[in-house]
Amino acid sequence: MYSYEDRIRAVKLYIEYDFSAATVIGELGYPSYKTLVAWCEEFQANGDLKAVLKRRPKYSKEQKETAVIYYLEHGRCIRRTVRMLGYPSRAELVKWIDELAPGERKVRITSGSVVQFSQEDKKDAVLSLCTRDTSAKKVANKYGVSRGSLYKWRKELLGKQGERTMDKEAKHELGDKATLSAELERLKKEVHRLQMEVDILNQAAEVLKKGLGIDLKNMTNREKATVIDALRNKYSLNELLTATDMAKSSYFYQRRALRRADKYAALRTQITDVFKKNRGVYGYRRVHAVLLNQGLKCSEKVIRRIMREEHLVVPGKKKRRYNSYMGEISPAVPNLLERDFHADKPNQKWVTDISEFQIPAGKVYLSPIIDCFDGLVVSWAIGTSPNAELTNTMLDGGIACLNSGKRPIVHTDRGGHYRWPGWISRMDAAGLIRSMSKKGCSPDNAACEGFFGTVKIEMFYTRSWDGVSVDEFIAELDAYIRWSNEERIKLSLGGLSPIRYRQCLGLLQ
């Protein structure tokens, strides 16, 4: 029995939590779901709850009188009365008779002061037990005896072997039908469950713009709540919560959150615009830097969360290597950089290499010169063959950009392009200093390798190149490098592009 204070507290919490019974019961530890709903209905109808909660009687006054009258008019047999009416228990009927008809109850006295049952009565009860389609307890109540007495009579009349035999014979006729009905019901439930899962996946693909390969376990609670709301008219809430493995309290919390106005609506649009404008290659840090440059202050954490919710994902990394080593054509020169790629001023340290791009239309090769000062691509050449002409053209372009007196270190790997007489003669004529990595040691040229990785992640691996000609690809690659120099920001440069950085330093007009 619950006090008035306990009941009114439960009702107020139930209303406050958007009628989430699970949340209320989990917090208070009481009552049952049906009881809580009944209290709430009473509160909404009357504006308050009854001060004293009276227990409703199990049987009405009319039922009691009917049972007593039947007992008096049909031989005054308690067992027969209970069996024919289906209620109450023998002990309860005795109380009613003594209350409504004092002195009228027939008492049979035996040697043990226990009511005796005839052999026919026992056989009738055992037959009902063996052929029942309900619980043994209900059969016992029907005959006005205990459940234990029924099983005792069965053992006396049939024995252990007879019990099993009679059970089989009595249930054989109904067994097949019951089994088939149960199997049919199970299959219906399974079909219903599978159809619900399909609808959930389809709804996730439609509403959340996710593919059909989505895993329900990897969905966020907000995404689950969105899908559940879309399917509430077709399936019950409990079914959807079970299928998505989501707590009821979490669903109502997310639903309230979804109904609130999105305070980041304008920011979402700005982040999406910045991401798409920059080829979809900016992570949350670069997006944050761009927004700061635009005068908009917000945390990186918020940007990262919004990008995740909007599915603004930077493409992943793939490893592919191009090997230009052709043996010891000429003596190798020492490694002057020793993996120190820091430069205090422009045209102090240059790094270069060749990278391969394989598309359906053919292979394309890129040969750039990277300035270690700010990552600027000083000069580059793009061709369909990794020959000496490609590297020589690139080197000639870099030399043309140098002012008089500038003699940068040009670091390469040990590829044959950098050991031919043509390359060496150009280096000597311009007064450039040669430097080479160790054999087969790519980290010695990490600055250039990192540039290739960035290009391939941001530009090459982000799309399919089917139907694109070699000339079209070369134009795309050239456009990317120009964008990388002029617009692509670098956090190491304070959120500026290499050319903009040099302009701020007064190195370029």
C-alpha positions in Angstrom: 0.0 0.0 0.0 1.4 3.4 -1.1 0.9 6.6 0.8 -0.7 9.7 -0.8 2.7 11.4 -0.9 4.3 8.4 -2.7 1.5 8.3 -5.3 1.4 12.0 -6.0 5.3 12.1 -6.4 5.1 9.3 -8.9 2.4 11.0 -10.9 4.2 14.3 -11.1 7.5 12.7 -12.2 5.5 10.7 -14.8 4.1 13.9 -16.3 7.5 15.7 -16.0 9.3 12.9 -17.9 6.9 13.0 -20.9 4.9 10.0 -19.7 8.0 7.7 -19.6 7.0 5.0 -17.1 10.4 3.2 -17.3 12.2 6.4 -16.3 9.9 6.9 -13.3 10.0 3.3 -12.1 13.8 3.2 -12.6 14.2 6.3 -10.4 11.6 5.6 -7.6 11.6 1.8 -7.7 7.8 1.7 -7.7 5.0 1.1 -8.8 4.1 -1.2 -11.8 3.4 0.3 -15.2 -0.4 -0.3 -15.1 -0.6 1.1 -11.5 1.2 4.3 -12.6 -1.0 4.8 -15.6 -4.1 4.3 -13.4 -2.9 6.9 -10.9 -2.2 9.4 -13.7 -5.6 8.9 -15.2 -7.2 9.5 -11.8 -5.1 12.7 -11.3 -6.0 14.0 -14.8 -9.7 13.3 -14.3 -10.1 14.7 -10.8 -7.1 17.1 -10.4 -5.9 15.1 -7.4 -5.6 11.6 -5.9 -7.7 10.0 -3.2 -6.2 10.6 0.3 -6.7 6.9 1.2 -6.3 4.1 -1.3 -8.9 1.4 -0.7 -8.3 -2.0 -2.0 -11.0 -3.2 -4.4 -12.7 -6.4 -3.3 -12.0 -9.4 -5.5 -15.6 -10.6 -5.6 -18.8 -8.6 -5.6 -21.6 -8.9 -3.1 -23.8 -10.4 -5.9 -21.2 -13.1 -6.6 -21.1 -14.1 -3.0 -24.8 -14.3 -2.7 -25.0 -16.4 -6.0 -22.5 -18.9 -4.7 -24.2 -19.3 -1.3 -27.6 -19.8 -2.9 -26.2 -22.4 -5.4 -24.7 -24.2 -2.4 -28.0 -24.3 -0.5 -30.1 -25.3 -3.5 -27.8 -28.0 -5.0 -27.1 -30.5 -2.3 -24.9 -28.3 -0.1 -21.8 -29.6 -1.7 -18.8 -27.2 -1.5 -16.8 -29.1 -4.1 -19.6 -29.2 -6.6 -20.4 -25.5 -6.1 -16.8 -24.5 -6.7 -16.6 -26.8 -9.8 -19.8 -25.5 -11.4 -19.3 -21.8 -10.7 -15.6 -21.7 -11.2 -15.0 -19.6 -8.1 -14.0 -19.2 -5.3 -11.7 -21.4 -3.4 -13.2 -23.9 -1.0 -12.0 -22.0 2.0 -13.4 -18.7 0.7 -16.8 -20.4 0.1 -16.9 -21.7 3.6 -16.4 -18.1 4.9 -19.2 -16.8 2.7 -21.7 -19.5 3.9 -20.9 -18.9 7.5 -21.3 -15.1 6.9 -24.5 -15.1 4.8 -26.2 -18.3 6.0 -25.0 -19.1 9.5 -25.6 -22.7 10.6 -26.6 -23.9 7.1 -23.3 -25.3 6.1 -23.3 -29.1 5.9 -20.3 -30.7 7.7 -19.1 -34.2 6.9 -17.1 -35.7 9.6 -14.6 -38.5 9.0 -12.1 -40.3 11.1 -9.4 -37.7 10.3 -11.8 -34.7 10.1 -11.1 -34.4 6.4 -13.6 -34.4 3.5 -13.6 -37.7 1.7 -13.8 -37.9 -2.1 -15.2 -40.9 -3.8 -13.2 -43.0 -6.3 -15.3 -41.6 -9.1 -14.6 -38.1 -8.1 -10.9 -38.9 -8.1 -11.0 -40.5 -11.6 -12.9 -37.5 -12.9 -10.3 -35.1 -11.5 -7.3 -37.1 -12.8 -8.9 -37.3 -16.3 -9.3 -33.5 -16.3 -5.7 -33.1 -15.2 -4.3 -35.4 -17.9 -6.4 -33.8 -20.7 -6.1 -30.2 -19.5 -5.3 -27.2 -21.8 -4.8 -24.9 -18.8 -2.7 -25.0 -15.6 -2.9 -27.7 -13.0 -3.7 -25.0 -10.4 -6.9 -24.1 -12.2 -7.9 -27.7 -12.4 -7.3 -28.1 -8.7 -9.4 -25.0 -7.9 -12.2 -26.4 -10.1 -12.5 -29.6 -8.0 -11.9 -27.8 -4.7 -8.6 -29.6 -3.8 -4.9 -28.7 -3.7 -2.6 -29.2 -6.7 -0.6 -31.7 -4.7 -3.7 -33.8 -4.1 -4.3 -34.0 -7.8 -0.9 -35.4 -8.6 -1.2 -37.8 -5.7 -4.4 -39.2 -7.0 -2.9 -39.6 -10.5 0.0 -41.5 -9.1 -2.4 -43.8 -7.1 -4.6 -44.5 -10.1 -2.1 -44.7 -13.0 1.4 -45.2 -11.5 4.4 -43.7 -13.1 4.2 -45.5 -16.4 0.5 -45.0 -16.7 0.9 -41.3 -16.1 3.1 -41.0 -19.1 0.9 -43.2 -21.3 -2.3 -41.4 -20.5 -0.7 -38.0 -20.9 0.4 -39.1 -24.4 -2.9 -40.6 -25.4 -4.9 -37.6 -24.1 -2.7 -35.1 -25.8 -1.9 -36.9 -29.0 -4.9 -35.7 -30.8 -4.3 -32.1 -29.9 -0.5 -32.2 -30.1 0.0 -31.9 -33.8 -2.4 -29.1 -34.1 -1.0 -27.2 -31.2 2.6 -27.7 -32.5 1.7 -26.4 -36.0 -0.2 -23.4 -34.5 2.7 -22.5 -32.3 5.2 -22.8 -35.2 2.9 -20.7 -37.4 2.7 -18.0 -34.7 6.5 -18.1 -34.3 7.0 -17.7 -38.0 4.6 -14.7 -38.1 6.5 -13.0 -35.4 9.8 -13.7 -37.1 8.5 -12.2 -40.4 7.2 -9.2 -38.5 10.6 -8.7 -36.8 12.6 -9.0 -40.1 10.2 -6.6 -41.9 10.7 -4.1 -39.1 14.5 -4.4 -39.4 14.3 -3.8 -43.1 12.0 -0.8 -42.6 14.5 0.6 -40.0 17.4 0.3 -42.4 15.5 1.8 -45.3 14.4 4.7 -43.1 18.0 5.2 -42.0 19.1 5.4 -45.6 16.3 7.8 -46.5 16.2 10.1 -43.4 19.9 10.0 -42.3 21.3 9.6 -45.9 23.2 6.5 -44.8 23.8 3.5 -47.1 21.9 0.2 -46.6 25.1 -1.3 -45.1 24.6 0.7 -41.9 25.0 -1.2 -38.7 22.3 -0.5 -36.1 24.8 -0.9 -33.3 26.9 2.0 -34.7 24.0 4.5 -34.9 23.9 7.3 -32.4 21.0 7.7 -30.1 19.9 10.8 -31.9 19.9 8.9 -35.2 17.9 6.0 -33.6 15.4 8.5 -32.2 14.9 10.0 -35.7 14.3 6.6 -37.3 11.9 5.6 -34.5 9.8 8.7 -34.9 9.5 8.0 -38.6 8.2 4.5 -38.0 5.9 5.1 -35.0 2.8 5.0 -37.1 3.6 1.4 -38.3 5.2 -0.3 -35.3 4.8 0.0 -31.5 7.4 2.0 -29.5 8.5 -1.0 -27.5 9.2 -3.0 -30.7 11.2 -0.2 -32.2 13.2 0.3 -29.0 14.0 -3.4 -28.8 15.0 -3.6 -32.4 17.4 -0.6 -32.1 18.6 -1.5 -28.6 17.7 1.9 -27.2 16.4 2.7 -23.7 13.0 4.3 -23.5 14.4 7.2 -21.4 17.1 7.8 -23.9 14.5 8.0 -26.7 12.4 10.6 -24.9 15.5 12.6 -24.1 16.6 12.6 -27.7 13.1 13.4 -28.9 13.0 16.5 -26.7 16.4 17.5 -27.9 15.3 17.1 -31.6 12.3 19.3 -31.0 14.5 22.1 -29.6 15.7 24.7 -32.1 19.2 24.0 -33.4 21.4 26.8 -32.1 24.1 25.7 -34.5 21.9 25.9 -37.7 23.8 28.8 -39.2 27.2 27.3 -38.2 26.3 24.0 -39.8 25.7 25.8 -43.1 29.0 27.7 -42.8 31.0 24.6 -42.0 29.4 22.7 -44.9 30.2 25.6 -47.3 33.9 25.7 -46.2 34.2 21.9 -46.5 32.8 21.8 -50.0 34.5 24.9 -51.2 37.9 23.3 -50.4 37.4 20.1 -52.3 36.2 18.2 -49.2 39.7 17.7 -47.9 39.6 20.0 -44.8 39.4 18.4 -41.4 37.9 20.1 -38.4 41.2 21.9 -37.5 41.5 23.6 -40.9 37.8 24.4 -41.0 38.2 25.9 -37.5 41.1 28.0 -38.8 39.1 29.2 -41.8 36.2 30.3 -39.6 38.6 32.1 -37.3 40.0 34.0 -40.3 36.4 34.9 -41.1 35.9 36.3 -37.6 33.7 33.5 -36.3 34.8 32.0 -32.9 33.8 28.5 -32.0 35.5 25.5 -30.4 37.1 22.7 -32.4 35.1 20.2 -30.5 31.8 21.7 -31.8 33.1 21.8 -35.3 34.2 18.1 -35.1 30.8 17.1 -33.8 28.9 19.0 -36.4 31.1 17.5 -39.2 30.4 14.1 -37.8 26.7 14.7 -37.7 26.7 16.1 -41.3 28.9 13.2 -42.5 31.6 15.6 -43.7 34.4 13.0 -43.8 37.9 13.5 -45.1 39.0 10.7 -47.4 41.3 8.0 -46.0 44.8 7.2 -46.9 46.0 4.7 -49.4 49.6 3.6 -49.9 51.2 3.2 -53.3 54.8 3.5 -54.1 56.7 4.4 -57.3 60.3 3.2 -57.4 62.7 5.2 -59.7 65.9 3.5 -58.5 67.9 2.3 -61.5 71.2 1.3 -59.9 74.5 3.1 -59.3 74.7 5.2 -62.4 77.0 7.8 -60.9 78.4 8.2 -57.4 75.9 9.2 -54.7 76.3 12.5 -52.8 76.0 12.8 -49.0 72.7 13.4 -47.2 73.1 17.1 -46.2 69.6 17.5 -44.7 69.7 14.5 -42.3 65.9 14.7 -42.0 66.0 18.4 -40.9 63.4 19.9 -43.2 63.2 23.2 -41.3 64.2 26.3 -43.3 64.6 29.9 -41.9 64.0 31.5 -45.2 62.8 30.7 -48.8 65.0 29.0 -51.3 67.2 27.5 -48.6 66.2 23.8 -48.8 64.3 22.2 -51.7 63.1 18.6 -51.9 61.9 16.8 -55.0 60.7 13.4 -56.2 58.5 11.7 -58.7 55.0 10.2 -57.9 52.8 8.0 -60.1 49.1 8.4 -60.7 47.4 5.5 -62.4 43.9 6.1 -63.9 41.9 3.9 -66.3 43.1 6.1 -69.2 46.8 5.6 -68.4 49.6 6.6 -66.1 50.5 10.2 -65.1 53.7 11.3 -63.3 54.2 14.4 -61.2 57.6 15.9 -60.4 57.5 18.9 -58.1 60.1 21.0 -56.1 58.9 21.8 -52.6 60.4 24.6 -50.6 60.9 23.5 -47.0 60.3 27.1 -45.7 56.5 27.0 -46.2 55.7 24.0 -48.4 55.3 26.1 -51.5 55.5 24.1 -54.8 58.2 26.2 -56.5 58.0 24.4 -59.8 56.4 21.3 -61.1 56.2 19.2 -64.3 53.5 16.7 -65.2 53.9 14.1 -67.9 53.0 10.6 -69.0 56.6 9.2 -68.7 59.0 9.4 -65.7 61.9 10.3 -67.9 64.8 12.8 -67.7 62.8 15.4 -69.6 60.2 15.5 -66.8 62.7 16.2 -64.1 64.9 18.5 -66.2 61.8 20.6 -67.1 60.9 20.9 -63.4 64.5 21.9 -62.4 64.7 24.5 -65.2 61.5 26.0 -63.9 62.8 26.1 -60.3 66.1 27.7 -61.4 64.2 30.4 -63.3 62.5 31.4 -60.0 65.7 32.0 -58.2 67.2 35.4 -57.6 70.9 35.9 -58.1 73.0 34.6 -55.3 70.5 32.0 -54.1 72.0 28.5 -53.9 69.5 26.1 -52.2 70.2 22.6 -51.3 68.2 20.3 -53.6 67.5 17.0 -51.8 66.4 13.9 -53.8 66.3 10.1 -53.5 68.8 7.9 -55.4 66.6 7.6 -58.5 68.3 7.5 -61.9 66.7 10.9 -62.9 69.0 12.6 -60.4 72.2 10.8 -61.4 72.2 11.4 -65.1 74.7 13.8 -66.6 71.9 16.2 -67.8 70.6 16.7 -64.2 74.1 17.0 -62.7 75.2 19.6 -65.3 72.1 21.8 -64.7 72.8 21.6 -60.9 76.4 22.6 -61.4 75.6 25.4 -63.8 73.1 27.0 -61.5 75.4 26.5 -58.4 72.9 24.3 -56.6 73.9 21.9 -53.9 73.0 18.2 -54.3 71.8 16.0 -51.4 70.6 12.5 -51.5 68.7 10.1 -49.2 70.1 6.8 -48.2 69.2 3.8 -50.4 65.6 2.7 -50.0 65.0 5.1 -47.1 61.9 7.1 -47.8 61.9 9.0 -44.4 65.0 10.8 -45.6 62.8 12.6 -48.0 59.7 12.8 -45.8 58.8 16.4 -46.7 58.2 15.5 -50.4 56.6 12.1 -49.6 54.2 13.9 -47.3 53.2 16.3 -50.1 52.5 13.4 -52.4 50.4 11.7 -49.7 48.3 14.9 -49.2 47.7 15.3 -53.0 46.5 11.7 -53.3 44.3 11.8 -50.3 42.7 15.1 -51.1 42.5 15.0 -54.9 43.2 11.6 -56.3 41.5 9.1 -54.0 38.4 11.2 -53.5 36.7 10.4 -56.8 36.5 7.9 -59.6 38.5 8.7 -62.7 36.5 6.5 -65.1 35.9 8.3 -68.4 38.6 10.9 -67.6 41.2 11.3 -70.3 44.9 11.8 -69.5 44.8 15.4 -70.6 41.8 16.1 -68.4 43.5 14.5 -65.4 46.7 16.6 -66.0 44.5 19.7 -66.0 42.9 18.6 -62.7 46.2 17.9 -61.1 47.7 21.2 -62.2 44.6 23.1 -60.9 45.0 21.4 -57.5 48.7 22.4 -57.2 47.8 26.0 -58.0 45.0 25.9 -55.4 47.4 24.3 -52.9 49.8 27.2 -53.4 47.3 30.1 -53.4 44.3 29.0 -51.3 44.9 25.8 -49.3 45.6 26.9 -45.7 48.2 25.3 -43.5 47.9 25.4 -39.7 51.7 25.6 -39.4 51.5 29.0 -41.2 48.8 30.4 -39.0 45.9 29.4 -41.1 47.3 30.9 -44.3 48.2 29.5 -47.7 51.9 29.5 -48.7 51.6 32.5 -51.1 49.5 34.5 -48.7 52.0 33.7 -46.0 54.9 35.1 -48.1 52.8 38.2 -48.9 52.2 38.8 -45.2 56.0 38.6 -44.7 56.6 41.0 -47.5 58.4 38.4 -49.7 55.9 38.6 -52.5 53.9 41.5 -53.9 
